[in-house]
Amino acid sequence: MTVSINARTRSGALHRLASESYDVIVVGGGVTGAGVALDAASRGLRTALVERHDLAAGTSRWSSKLVHGGLRYLARGDVAIAWESARERHALMTGIAPHLTRAMPNLVPLGASTPAATGLALQAAIRLADGLRVAAGTPRRLLPRPSRISAAEALVLAPGLRTAGLRGALLYWDGQLEDDARLVTSIARTAVAHGAEVVTRCSATALADRAVTLRDELTGESFEARGHVVNATGVWAGEHERSVRITPSRGSHLIVRAGAIGSPKAIFSAPVPGHRARFVFAVPQPDGLVILGLTDEPAPGVDGFAPAVPDADARFLLDTINSALARPLEAQDVVGRYAGLRPLVEDGGGITADVSRRHLLVDEPGRAVTITGGKLTTYRRMAEDAVNAVCRRAGSQLPCRTRSLPLVGAAPRDVLARAAAPTRLVRRYGTEAATVLALREAHPDLAVPVSDSCPTLGLEFLFGVLHEGAMVVEDLVERRTRVAFDEAALPAARQLAERALDRAGELVAPSN
């Protein structure tokens, strides 16, 4: 049976929140909040998640789409967070979400901007990161051991690299995420499969330890819901917990077509001049696009839902990556752009690039449990810590079950390889790909791609409304799919999304 979040389930959940008590009420529908809801529900706690906008509406959809082992933190000497990242990467790639993750080769070109001493230091860090992979139990068949390769071998993987002065490259393997927003949706739906309720367009105020005021953003009605409250609102956590000081850091990205930089088969990087262990990355995406990222700039007072990419950030990304390219990119090569705000917990000063990525748990009597900071890769550990705090408050000793709990659509990689559905859909929906494809029997007019350059199907929009909680066009083109990355495809996508919304309306309309 397909797990569903839709207008009908939302209506029922709102009624129960207003009239019944819960064990846990999670505020925030990003990756951390969804993770908390899944952890709590899978322990057997009666759980509800509320989100004022949509699932993955904030920071969680604006990442670089990586599940990485923390190499950058090793280069800075932060072994603890790198070790945590390596363990959580292992869990995601081997059991939790094999369908949404894959191994990806990474190249560090050794050219004029990478002196020999820097190359040796990076090589040592990469070897240490591989040691953490071994310690975490991730098999070499999934993430092969690193090596140094020749310039000719590097150009096979990244044909667009500048050849002048290229001495070779360091090659290592790390995890890539199909889609960060899809990960969040999958976590939330898995929570529903374990009994949780998910309500979007529902804002929360007056967070206390065991009560919260909720407002249905569609009707304007307000009411009090009761249960142990968890504040998982990311960059907004400080609005609900006075002891937390967040330093938002803007991570800007540009989108280019793969052909503009030689259609790379590996992620490659260019060092940021004057900075230790900072790089701009070119990250190939499955649908013929490449993400260039990322910046790390303080961004106080910036819209956390849809931060703009300043021209200065775009120029910085192009200038830095161009130092590694044979054909420099120009502004007209950019087909899309996005930025997200990382909720970095202040630790006494310094630029945001140096603020710790460790998460913060606030568990003070009489106040909501707050969990913030951290990284997308380590969301599960953050959720575990938050639910452990709730269990202590409730006098419960229910054990965490999420370390190996698969998400909806997950299966071993050999099973996914044999799935009777197009590879692209299997990458995004796992074992549910056949369910998406089966919608074409009743809706053949939606079994078409958005455009020649955008392979997203109208069936994906329909599935998003029926089962993934999408309620408006923006939910579909910006989060359930990522058509919005390709700005030229948006007009056609919006028309197809509107058709899917109309088609699904009567099927999931709230019952009277």
FIFI-389956 format. One line per 4 residues: number of its first residue (from 1); their letters; for each residue x, y, z negated of C-alpha. Coordinates in Angstrom, 2 decimals. Layout:
<recs>
NUM	A	X,Y,Z; ...
</recs>
This chain:
<recs>
1	MTVS	0.00,0.00,0.00; 1.35,3.44,0.96; 1.99,5.80,-1.98; 0.12,9.05,-1.42
5	INAR	0.30,12.63,-2.61; -2.35,14.76,-0.92; -5.18,17.22,-1.50; -7.42,14.51,-2.93
9	TRSG	-4.87,13.22,-5.45; -4.07,16.82,-6.40; -7.69,17.58,-7.22; -8.01,14.56,-9.50
13	ALHR	-4.73,15.29,-11.25; -5.74,18.89,-11.98; -8.97,17.70,-13.59; -7.09,15.24,-15.82
17	LASE	-4.42,17.78,-16.79; -7.13,20.14,-18.00; -8.94,17.50,-20.06; -6.46,14.85,-21.18
21	SYDV	-3.10,14.66,-22.97; 0.14,13.50,-21.38; 3.42,12.20,-22.75; 5.49,14.40,-20.43
25	IVVG	4.70,17.47,-18.31; 7.55,18.41,-15.98; 7.69,21.96,-14.65; 9.59,22.24,-11.37
29	GGVT	9.35,20.22,-8.15; 12.96,20.23,-7.03; 15.26,17.22,-7.13; 15.80,17.48,-10.90
33	GAGV	12.12,17.85,-11.76; 11.16,15.00,-9.44; 13.93,12.92,-11.00; 12.63,13.65,-14.51
37	ALDA	9.11,12.66,-13.47; 10.36,9.37,-12.02; 12.53,8.58,-15.03; 9.68,9.29,-17.45
41	ASRG	7.00,7.44,-15.48; 9.23,4.41,-14.90; 9.74,4.14,-18.68; 5.98,3.91,-19.07
45	LRTA	5.34,7.49,-20.21; 2.21,9.21,-18.96; 3.72,11.89,-16.76; 2.67,14.87,-14.68
49	LVER	4.82,17.15,-12.52; 3.67,20.66,-11.63; 5.27,22.95,-9.06; 4.18,26.52,-8.28
53	HDLA	4.93,26.22,-4.57; 5.84,22.95,-2.83; 8.16,20.01,-3.39; 11.76,20.99,-2.61
57	AGTS	10.70,24.58,-2.03; 13.83,26.05,-3.65; 17.48,25.08,-3.96; 16.99,21.36,-3.37
61	RWSS	16.28,21.79,0.36; 19.21,24.13,0.99; 22.18,21.84,0.29; 24.87,20.69,2.74
65	KLVH	23.10,17.28,2.97; 25.95,15.40,1.30; 26.15,12.80,-1.45; 29.77,13.28,-2.35
69	GGLR	32.21,11.87,-4.85; 33.49,15.18,-6.15; 36.77,15.55,-4.25; 36.59,19.32,-4.62
73	YLAR	36.40,18.96,-8.40; 39.36,16.61,-8.48; 41.38,19.22,-6.59; 40.52,21.62,-9.45
77	GDVA	41.37,19.03,-12.09; 37.77,18.35,-13.19; 38.00,14.56,-13.35; 34.91,14.14,-15.54
81	IAWE	32.46,15.64,-13.06; 34.15,13.86,-10.15; 33.72,10.56,-11.99; 30.06,11.30,-12.66
85	SARE	29.61,12.15,-8.97; 31.29,8.92,-7.86; 29.02,6.82,-10.07; 25.85,8.59,-8.95
89	RHAL	26.92,8.39,-5.30; 27.31,4.65,-5.77; 23.81,4.35,-7.23; 22.23,6.37,-4.42
93	MTGI	24.00,4.61,-1.56; 23.78,1.02,-2.80; 20.39,0.78,-4.49; 18.32,3.93,-4.90
97	APHL	18.21,5.29,-1.35; 20.17,3.28,1.25; 17.67,4.44,3.88; 18.42,8.13,3.27
101	TRAM	22.20,7.86,2.89; 25.06,6.76,5.10; 28.83,6.62,5.06; 30.42,9.45,7.00
105	PNLV	34.07,9.94,8.00; 35.65,13.22,6.84; 38.65,14.82,8.48; 41.07,17.30,6.97
109	PLGA	43.03,18.55,10.00; 46.71,19.11,9.31; 47.57,22.19,11.30; 49.23,25.57,10.89
113	STPA	46.79,26.60,8.16; 47.56,23.47,6.12; 51.23,23.52,5.05; 52.93,20.21,4.32
117	ATGL	52.80,20.77,0.55; 49.06,21.45,0.68; 48.56,18.34,2.78; 50.40,16.22,0.23
121	ALQA	48.32,17.63,-2.63; 45.10,16.93,-0.72; 46.27,13.43,0.10; 46.89,12.75,-3.59
125	AIRL	43.44,14.04,-4.51; 41.82,11.91,-1.80; 43.61,8.81,-3.10; 42.47,9.57,-6.62
129	ADGL	38.90,9.99,-5.33; 39.19,6.58,-3.70; 40.28,5.20,-7.05; 37.07,6.55,-8.55
133	RVAA	35.15,4.84,-5.74; 36.75,1.54,-6.72; 36.04,2.13,-10.41; 32.39,2.95,-9.62
137	GTPR	32.05,-0.36,-7.78; 31.31,1.04,-4.33; 32.51,-1.60,-1.82; 35.13,-0.81,0.80
141	RLLP	32.79,-2.10,3.52; 30.53,0.88,2.71; 33.18,3.55,2.05; 36.51,2.48,3.60
145	RPSR	39.80,3.48,2.05; 41.40,6.78,3.17; 44.31,7.06,5.57; 46.43,9.52,7.48
149	ISAA	45.78,9.45,11.22; 47.50,10.89,14.27; 46.44,13.98,16.16; 45.15,11.80,19.01
153	EALV	43.00,9.78,16.60; 41.68,12.96,15.00; 40.63,14.31,18.40; 38.63,11.16,19.09
157	LAPG	36.54,11.88,15.98; 36.46,15.66,16.44; 37.17,16.56,20.08; 36.64,20.27,19.45
161	LRTA	39.66,20.65,17.17; 42.43,23.04,18.13; 45.36,20.98,19.40; 48.09,23.62,18.98
165	GLRG	50.12,22.71,15.89; 47.88,19.74,15.00; 50.10,17.23,13.16; 47.33,14.74,12.48
169	ALLY	44.61,14.56,9.86; 43.65,13.03,6.57; 40.69,10.68,6.99; 38.44,9.71,4.09
173	WDGQ	34.85,8.51,3.76; 32.05,9.98,1.72; 28.26,9.89,1.56; 25.93,11.87,3.81
177	LEDD	22.26,12.48,3.10; 19.72,12.27,5.90; 17.67,15.11,4.42; 17.71,16.64,0.94
181	ARLV	14.04,17.66,1.08; 13.06,14.13,2.09; 15.00,12.82,-0.90; 12.95,15.03,-3.23
185	TSIA	9.68,13.94,-1.64; 10.71,10.29,-1.88; 11.59,10.64,-5.56; 8.24,12.32,-6.29
189	RTAV	6.28,9.64,-4.43; 8.19,6.92,-6.26; 7.20,8.61,-9.52; 3.58,8.44,-8.35
193	AHGA	4.05,4.74,-7.61; 4.97,4.36,-11.29; 1.90,6.24,-12.48; 2.99,9.89,-12.45
197	EVVT	0.80,12.67,-11.08; 2.19,15.43,-8.87; 0.48,18.80,-8.45; 1.88,21.50,-6.19
201	RCSA	0.59,25.08,-5.92; 0.29,25.05,-9.71; 2.34,27.58,-11.68; 3.36,27.29,-15.32
205	TALA	3.72,29.94,-18.01; 4.03,30.02,-21.80; 6.13,26.86,-21.96; 6.17,25.47,-25.51
209	DRAV	7.40,22.18,-26.85; 4.07,20.39,-26.43; 1.86,22.71,-24.41; 1.99,24.78,-21.24
213	TLRD	-0.41,27.16,-19.52; -1.07,26.15,-15.92; -2.66,28.15,-13.11; -4.11,26.58,-9.99
217	ELTG	-2.67,28.84,-7.28; -5.43,27.84,-4.85; -8.37,28.82,-7.07; -6.82,31.16,-9.65
221	ESFE	-8.18,29.08,-12.55; -5.97,28.75,-15.65; -5.98,26.16,-18.42; -3.71,24.64,-21.08
225	ARGH	-2.13,21.23,-20.55; -0.71,19.20,-23.42; 2.36,16.97,-23.54; 6.11,17.19,-24.16
229	VVNA	7.23,19.90,-21.73; 10.38,19.72,-19.62; 11.64,22.90,-17.95; 13.36,21.79,-14.71
233	TGVW	13.01,25.04,-12.78; 16.58,25.44,-11.54; 17.59,29.05,-10.93; 14.43,30.13,-12.78
237	AGEH	15.24,28.13,-15.94; 16.30,31.25,-17.82; 12.82,32.74,-17.41; 11.47,30.01,-19.69
241	ERSV	14.46,29.39,-22.00; 16.05,32.50,-23.52; 19.34,30.82,-24.42; 20.12,29.89,-20.79
245	RITP	22.07,32.28,-18.61; 22.13,31.33,-14.94; 24.59,32.73,-12.42; 22.92,32.12,-9.04
249	SRGS	25.45,31.35,-6.34; 24.46,31.69,-2.70; 25.49,28.88,-0.39; 24.97,30.05,3.19
253	HLIV	24.94,27.71,6.21; 24.75,28.15,9.97; 23.32,25.66,12.48; 24.91,25.10,15.90
257	RAGA	24.32,22.49,18.57; 26.81,19.65,18.45; 27.96,20.26,22.01; 29.19,23.72,21.06
261	IGSP	32.00,22.18,19.00; 32.71,19.03,20.98; 30.02,16.74,19.53; 32.04,15.61,16.49
265	KAIF	31.61,12.12,15.05; 33.05,13.14,11.69; 32.75,15.97,9.21; 35.78,18.23,9.49
269	SAPV	36.95,21.23,7.53; 38.91,24.46,7.75; 40.58,25.95,4.66; 39.42,29.28,3.28
273	PGHR	42.45,31.59,3.30; 43.66,32.59,-0.15; 41.59,30.01,-2.06; 42.60,26.72,-3.62
277	ARFV	40.36,23.74,-2.81; 37.82,25.77,-0.81; 36.88,24.83,2.74; 34.25,25.52,5.35
281	FAVP	32.83,22.26,6.68; 31.29,21.25,9.99; 28.75,18.55,9.15; 27.20,16.65,12.11
285	QPDG	23.48,15.93,11.81; 21.64,13.01,13.42; 19.49,15.07,15.81; 22.24,16.81,17.76
289	LVIL	22.90,19.68,15.37; 25.89,20.59,13.19; 25.72,22.44,9.88; 28.52,24.92,9.14
293	GLTD	28.90,25.67,5.45; 29.28,26.96,2.99; 29.75,30.18,1.08; 29.87,30.53,-2.70
297	EPAP	28.91,34.09,-3.57; 27.16,35.62,-6.61; 23.54,36.38,-5.75; 21.74,38.05,-8.66
301	GVDG	18.17,39.07,-7.98; 17.93,37.17,-4.68; 14.76,35.30,-3.66; 15.33,31.73,-4.80
305	FAPA	12.81,30.21,-2.40; 14.18,31.55,0.87; 17.40,33.53,0.43; 18.56,35.38,3.51
309	VPDA	21.95,34.71,5.08; 23.81,38.04,5.11; 25.71,38.95,8.27; 28.92,38.96,6.23
313	DARF	28.35,35.32,5.24; 27.71,34.34,8.85; 30.86,36.09,10.02; 32.89,34.46,7.24
317	LLDT	31.68,30.97,8.21; 32.37,31.52,11.92; 35.79,33.08,11.35; 36.88,30.29,9.01
321	INSA	35.71,27.34,11.10; 37.07,28.98,14.26; 40.58,28.66,12.82; 40.23,24.90,13.42
325	LARP	38.49,25.00,16.83; 39.85,25.04,20.36; 36.84,27.05,21.58; 35.81,29.66,19.02
329	LEAQ	32.13,29.86,18.18; 30.27,33.09,18.85; 27.14,34.50,17.25; 25.04,33.32,20.22
333	DVVG	26.02,29.71,19.46; 24.07,29.88,16.19; 20.59,28.37,16.59; 19.55,28.56,12.93
337	RYAG	20.69,29.52,9.47; 19.77,28.96,5.84; 20.99,29.67,2.33; 20.25,28.31,-1.11
341	LRPL	20.94,29.44,-4.66; 22.82,27.06,-6.93; 21.74,27.33,-10.59; 25.20,27.63,-12.12
345	VEDG	25.27,27.84,-15.90; 27.43,30.72,-17.09; 30.47,29.69,-19.05; 32.09,33.00,-19.89
349	GGIT	32.98,34.67,-16.63; 34.89,34.07,-13.42; 33.75,33.95,-9.84; 30.90,31.57,-9.08
353	ADVS	33.14,29.25,-7.10; 34.86,28.41,-10.40; 31.75,27.98,-12.57; 31.30,24.38,-13.69
357	RRHL	28.85,22.11,-11.87; 28.16,20.27,-15.13; 24.53,20.31,-16.16; 23.11,21.78,-19.32
361	LVDE	20.49,20.25,-21.61; 18.76,22.51,-24.15; 16.84,20.60,-26.81; 15.79,22.98,-29.55
365	PGRA	12.88,22.39,-31.97; 9.70,24.22,-31.05; 10.80,24.88,-27.44; 10.47,22.99,-24.18
369	VTIT	13.31,20.69,-23.22; 15.35,22.48,-20.54; 17.60,20.78,-17.99; 19.50,22.89,-15.46
373	GGKL	22.80,23.31,-13.63; 24.42,20.25,-12.12; 24.47,19.11,-8.50; 22.11,17.30,-6.16
377	TTYR	24.26,14.16,-6.28; 23.91,13.93,-10.06; 20.16,14.63,-10.32; 19.43,11.14,-11.70
381	RMAE	21.83,11.53,-14.62; 20.35,14.95,-15.41; 16.87,13.44,-15.44; 17.98,10.62,-17.70
385	DAVN	19.40,13.06,-20.24; 16.20,15.11,-20.21; 13.90,12.12,-20.73; 16.19,10.78,-23.45
389	AVCR	15.59,14.08,-25.25; 11.82,13.69,-24.85; 12.00,10.14,-26.20; 13.94,11.34,-29.25
393	RAGS	11.23,13.91,-29.92; 8.52,11.28,-29.54; 10.34,8.74,-31.69; 10.53,6.34,-28.76
397	QLPC	13.40,4.12,-27.63; 12.21,3.33,-24.11; 15.27,2.58,-21.93; 16.10,4.36,-18.66
401	RTRS	15.27,2.30,-15.56; 16.40,4.56,-12.71; 20.06,3.51,-12.38; 19.09,0.96,-9.74
405	LPLV	15.40,1.69,-9.14; 14.83,1.96,-5.36; 12.81,4.82,-3.92; 9.83,4.28,-1.62
409	GAAP	11.12,3.14,1.74; 14.40,1.77,0.38; 15.77,-1.63,1.34; 19.20,-3.26,1.76
413	RDVL	21.03,-1.94,4.80; 20.85,-5.25,6.67; 17.06,-5.25,6.25; 16.81,-1.66,7.49
417	ARAA	18.92,-2.56,10.52; 16.30,-5.13,11.54; 13.29,-2.86,11.06; 10.80,-2.90,13.94
421	APTR	10.75,0.86,14.43; 12.90,3.50,16.15; 16.23,4.04,14.40; 15.51,7.72,13.88
425	LVRR	12.32,6.98,11.94; 14.04,4.25,9.88; 16.71,6.77,8.88; 14.03,9.11,7.57
429	YGTE	11.35,6.76,6.26; 13.08,3.43,5.70; 10.59,0.56,5.49; 7.74,3.05,5.90
433	AATV	8.84,3.86,9.46; 6.42,1.27,10.80; 3.59,2.93,8.83; 4.40,6.29,10.43
437	LALR	4.52,4.73,13.87; 1.23,2.86,13.31; -0.59,6.21,13.11; -0.29,6.47,16.89
441	EAHP	-3.04,3.86,17.32; -5.67,6.27,16.02; -3.85,9.48,16.97; -2.01,8.90,20.28
445	DLAV	-1.92,12.63,21.04; 0.36,13.12,18.02; 2.85,10.46,19.11; 4.88,13.09,20.97
449	PVSD	8.04,15.02,20.08; 7.98,18.71,19.36; 10.14,19.48,22.40; 12.94,18.14,24.58
453	SCPT	15.51,19.41,22.08; 13.57,18.49,18.91; 12.65,14.78,18.48; 10.35,15.28,15.46
457	LGLE	7.01,13.58,16.19; 3.55,14.91,15.51; 3.00,11.61,13.66; 5.55,12.75,11.10
461	FLFG	3.48,15.86,10.46; 0.36,13.73,10.04; 2.12,11.38,7.61; 3.34,14.41,5.68
465	VLHE	-0.23,15.60,5.11; -1.74,12.19,4.39; 0.93,10.86,2.04; 3.61,13.44,1.21
469	GAMV	1.68,16.36,-0.24; 2.04,18.82,2.66; -0.77,21.38,2.65; 0.25,24.10,5.12
473	VEDL	2.31,24.41,8.29; 5.38,25.66,6.40; 5.41,22.51,4.24; 5.64,20.45,7.42
477	VERR	8.16,22.36,9.52; 10.39,23.53,6.67; 10.38,20.62,4.21; 8.73,17.33,5.31
481	TRVA	10.67,17.78,8.53; 13.48,20.27,9.17; 12.29,21.65,12.51; 12.84,25.14,11.09
485	FDEA	16.60,24.57,11.45; 16.11,24.96,15.21; 14.43,28.34,15.52; 13.67,27.89,19.21
489	ALPA	11.58,24.79,18.46; 9.38,26.47,15.85; 6.53,27.79,18.06; 5.79,24.35,19.54
493	ARQL	6.25,22.70,16.14; 3.75,25.01,14.51; 1.12,24.15,17.11; 1.66,20.42,16.61
497	AERA	1.65,20.82,12.83; -1.65,22.73,12.96; -3.17,19.88,14.95; -1.96,17.35,12.37
501	LDRA	-3.37,19.42,9.51; -6.75,19.67,11.21; -6.77,15.94,11.91; -5.90,15.01,8.35
505	GELV	-8.23,17.52,6.69; -11.32,15.34,6.44; -9.29,12.24,5.55; -7.78,13.73,2.37
509	APSN	-10.34,16.37,1.42; -11.05,16.38,-2.34; -14.18,14.42,-3.21; -16.99,16.38,-4.87
</recs>
